[in-house]
Amino acid sequence: MDSATLDTLPGFRRRVRVTPAPGQVIAALEDDYHCMAVTLRHDDGIVTSVESVMERVPWTTCPGAPAVLAATFTGIALADIPARGEKKANCTHLHDLTVLAAAHAGETNTIIYDIVTCDPIDGLATAEIRRDAMPLLQVAHRNHVMEAPIAIAGLSIMKLRDWIEGLDGPHREAAKLLQWGAILANGRLIPMERQSTASRVPPNCFTFQPDNAAKAIRVGKVIDFTAAPLTPLDHFDGTNFAFR
């Protein structure tokens, strides 16, 4: 599907912004369900602090996640962050932002990734990722079974690690972001009442750990960016770690 057509269709939208500066990297994201940012500070290749702000989250328990994130990564070498693990103990979105921030520590240019998906058409869902407005990768799946590109046809959308790891660096990073965006887009198809009991969800993140899931209540505004004249992160000041 060409990018112009994809932009006209209803679906899920996510923007990720990475803003490196001397001694720190700010990484932020917004999509239908989330709006949050991380500031990773570093010195001589070591993480000195990780701060998070969560403006819009889907559960009452989510604001407890920044403390876990800070404990996970403070004092860790930047080079060791991808292998640090503990993702399920963390908010997965904050965790991903921290890994992304570490990957761009020491750089100077801001990067903006946009993930654009469409709701399934005759069962087929298409998702594309763009870096600084330039399309990088597009995938299509039917009920989470990949149909395009041909290299991954027949694979589950959850089982793309080998393909992703075989890509070059910039496309590898983009493919990871695209995979998770395409998975999250499925939430548009699930009635809210089926998404509102945390204890029924596997313990895949901070909120869904048993002790937290027992007290989690679904909250937070859901924004359909394809039905409103809004752009994800349009109110985020990427240099000051704040939402206007």
Steps between C-alpha positions, in 0.01 A plus 500: 500500500641842418564741788254763381213251498598365841480851644136532397382184677380466859743324727761519773763774516818519708781756498836451670741791537865467604687818592869454585704773671833505685470268796138406447239362262127568519274238340122549485204320351131553449236274349132426543552376858826647630692826532831490689866592491835397645811706566812285516805680638844353452864571572806315366278225356306437823136582572490750785121536519177408324198724551153438359183699453172325421236741376245247372491134603236227486515376864501655847808297589719624212640803693686257725716385210753788482658397831556148367649640180748715692604203714542283191733727305678747732869416515488272195738546208326637192637208300340251741150646497356284217598184687389624842165323474237536770259634239198324648565654840493845338252701301593355162460839329732678742744211468498523120550877515801453727658244266435733208645798684817307585544401136519868403711632786777722370318591180385851412197473273138456608325197351125465453345163426137478391312171498191512280261204489160440351215305648464167317353518150353164399700363792834647391672760722787708363755684714783731398780674686657826388815666625494877469202465262680255269345150472736225614300180533148376438344174618159341460336228707173314516394398851864549608638271227736693278431528127755764405785542446549159343803430722273464805181369337337233716672605823315620807536871562638399841780289345699745290824511700716314248382720214550816701850400614596435137430860397759777496520730803255778406245256357544266799408779741205604285375142463489452878293815539276402211434152637381632835295775341323247279428281803364791704275599211299186569359674807273703272316179413443378857194634687603708801316276741732216398807717567404619844593215734876492557495170688396321180814613316832305511766668722673671209559843657505692828123540526429138413724358773263318739526741795439802275238338279279427799455872566533645148204697366467596136526876456636746250369667190517305174568722199415400145751712310334409170166640614627829647723778365784403736858383458672284762751694713393833350494642855834359616802723550773257402782709642355565845348162588154647542153492352346840431 
